[in-house]
Amino acid sequence: MNDTNETRLNTTAQLRASLWGTLEVRFQSIRNDIERYGFIVGVLGRFAYPRLGRTDKGVPIRYPARLLSLAVFRDSPA
């Protein structure tokens, strides 16, 4: 299994692999809404969201939503 830093994901194929669980990704925790918004904007900008084709546009949207939802569960008290 590949292990990569989140910022090194540069293709929608890599994002898909990450979403499907075939690519292990390390990322730093997000502490507040400002950092959360910055992360989302960064992902959309890195993948040039407005220029993506219709079939690829859903991937950069699902990716931060998935990571942020996982972070919420990880950081919540047991």
Short mmCIF file of the C-alpha atoms (twelve columns), coordinates in Angstrom:
data_MODEL
# 
_entry.id   MODEL 
# 
loop_
_atom_site.group_PDB 
_atom_site.id 
_atom_site.type_symbol 
_atom_site.label_atom_id 
_atom_site.label_alt_id 
_atom_site.label_comp_id 
_atom_site.label_asym_id 
_atom_site.label_seq_id 
_atom_site.Cartn_x 
_atom_site.Cartn_y 
_atom_site.Cartn_z 
_atom_site.pdbx_PDB_model_num 
ATOM 1  C CA . MET A 1  0.000   0.000  0.000   1 
ATOM 2  C CA . ASN A 2  1.350   3.424  -0.890  1 
ATOM 3  C CA . ASP A 3  1.778   5.986  1.879   1 
ATOM 4  C CA . THR A 4  1.728   9.607  0.829   1 
ATOM 5  C CA . ASN A 5  1.228   13.082 2.224   1 
ATOM 6  C CA . GLU A 6  -2.203  14.495 1.356   1 
ATOM 7  C CA . THR A 7  -0.690  17.459 -0.485  1 
ATOM 8  C CA . ARG A 8  1.032   15.107 -2.953  1 
ATOM 9  C CA . LEU A 9  -2.257  13.863 -4.371  1 
ATOM 10 C CA . ASN A 10 -2.356  15.599 -7.739  1 
ATOM 11 C CA . THR A 11 -4.691  13.587 -9.944  1 
ATOM 12 C CA . THR A 12 -8.313  12.601 -9.671  1 
ATOM 13 C CA . ALA A 13 -7.153  8.975  -10.033 1 
ATOM 14 C CA . GLN A 14 -5.096  9.354  -6.842  1 
ATOM 15 C CA . LEU A 15 -8.099  10.912 -5.069  1 
ATOM 16 C CA . ARG A 16 -10.296 8.023  -6.172  1 
ATOM 17 C CA . ALA A 17 -7.719  5.537  -4.852  1 
ATOM 18 C CA . SER A 18 -7.674  7.381  -1.550  1 
ATOM 19 C CA . LEU A 19 -11.470 7.393  -1.324  1 
ATOM 20 C CA . TRP A 20 -11.612 3.661  -2.108  1 
ATOM 21 C CA . GLY A 21 -9.044  2.936  0.581   1 
ATOM 22 C CA . THR A 22 -6.334  1.641  -1.738  1 
ATOM 23 C CA . LEU A 23 -4.012  4.564  -1.068  1 
ATOM 24 C CA . GLU A 24 -3.003  5.391  2.494   1 
ATOM 25 C CA . VAL A 25 -2.819  9.129  3.097   1 
ATOM 26 C CA . ARG A 26 -1.398  11.070 6.030   1 
ATOM 27 C CA . PHE A 27 -2.838  14.480 6.827   1 
ATOM 28 C CA . GLN A 28 -2.605  16.983 9.642   1 
ATOM 29 C CA . SER A 29 -5.558  17.567 11.924  1 
ATOM 30 C CA . ILE A 30 -7.728  20.618 11.338  1 
ATOM 31 C CA . ARG A 31 -8.393  22.657 14.445  1 
ATOM 32 C CA . ASN A 32 -11.107 25.111 13.444  1 
ATOM 33 C CA . ASP A 33 -13.518 26.253 10.726  1 
ATOM 34 C CA . ILE A 34 -10.974 28.596 9.130   1 
ATOM 35 C CA . GLU A 35 -8.500  25.739 8.623   1 
ATOM 36 C CA . ARG A 36 -11.329 23.481 7.392   1 
ATOM 37 C CA . TYR A 37 -12.391 26.063 4.796   1 
ATOM 38 C CA . GLY A 38 -8.763  26.580 3.753   1 
ATOM 39 C CA . PHE A 39 -8.312  22.838 3.283   1 
ATOM 40 C CA . ILE A 40 -11.389 22.570 1.072   1 
ATOM 41 C CA . VAL A 41 -10.405 25.613 -1.014  1 
ATOM 42 C CA . GLY A 42 -6.861  24.238 -1.326  1 
ATOM 43 C CA . VAL A 43 -8.064  20.865 -2.601  1 
ATOM 44 C CA . LEU A 44 -10.435 22.442 -5.129  1 
ATOM 45 C CA . GLY A 45 -7.714  24.839 -6.275  1 
ATOM 46 C CA . ARG A 46 -5.047  22.139 -6.535  1 
ATOM 47 C CA . PHE A 47 -7.281  20.131 -8.848  1 
ATOM 48 C CA . ALA A 48 -8.430  23.169 -10.885 1 
ATOM 49 C CA . TYR A 49 -12.030 22.300 -10.068 1 
ATOM 50 C CA . PRO A 50 -13.654 24.705 -12.592 1 
ATOM 51 C CA . ARG A 51 -11.667 23.114 -15.449 1 
ATOM 52 C CA . LEU A 52 -12.450 19.482 -14.565 1 
ATOM 53 C CA . GLY A 53 -14.772 17.491 -16.742 1 
ATOM 54 C CA . ARG A 54 -18.196 16.542 -15.470 1 
ATOM 55 C CA . THR A 55 -17.179 12.984 -14.536 1 
ATOM 56 C CA . ASP A 56 -14.233 14.191 -12.433 1 
ATOM 57 C CA . LYS A 57 -15.883 17.081 -10.555 1 
ATOM 58 C CA . GLY A 58 -17.407 14.891 -7.861  1 
ATOM 59 C CA . VAL A 59 -14.063 13.468 -6.753  1 
ATOM 60 C CA . PRO A 60 -12.525 16.667 -5.300  1 
ATOM 61 C CA . ILE A 61 -15.854 17.390 -3.589  1 
ATOM 62 C CA . ARG A 62 -16.152 13.952 -1.958  1 
ATOM 63 C CA . TYR A 63 -12.498 13.830 -0.914  1 
ATOM 64 C CA . PRO A 64 -12.445 16.693 1.660   1 
ATOM 65 C CA . ALA A 65 -15.926 15.745 2.868   1 
ATOM 66 C CA . ARG A 66 -14.725 12.207 3.569   1 
ATOM 67 C CA . LEU A 67 -11.511 13.299 5.278   1 
ATOM 68 C CA . LEU A 68 -13.252 15.900 7.384   1 
ATOM 69 C CA . SER A 69 -15.952 13.454 8.477   1 
ATOM 70 C CA . LEU A 70 -13.264 10.944 9.466   1 
ATOM 71 C CA . ALA A 71 -11.465 13.659 11.437  1 
ATOM 72 C CA . VAL A 72 -14.671 14.481 13.322  1 
ATOM 73 C CA . PHE A 73 -15.065 10.847 14.410  1 
ATOM 74 C CA . ARG A 74 -11.384 10.537 15.296  1 
ATOM 75 C CA . ASP A 75 -11.399 13.694 17.433  1 
ATOM 76 C CA . SER A 76 -14.726 13.069 19.178  1 
ATOM 77 C CA . PRO A 77 -14.709 11.796 22.763  1 
ATOM 78 C CA . ALA A 78 -15.410 8.095  23.160  1 
# 
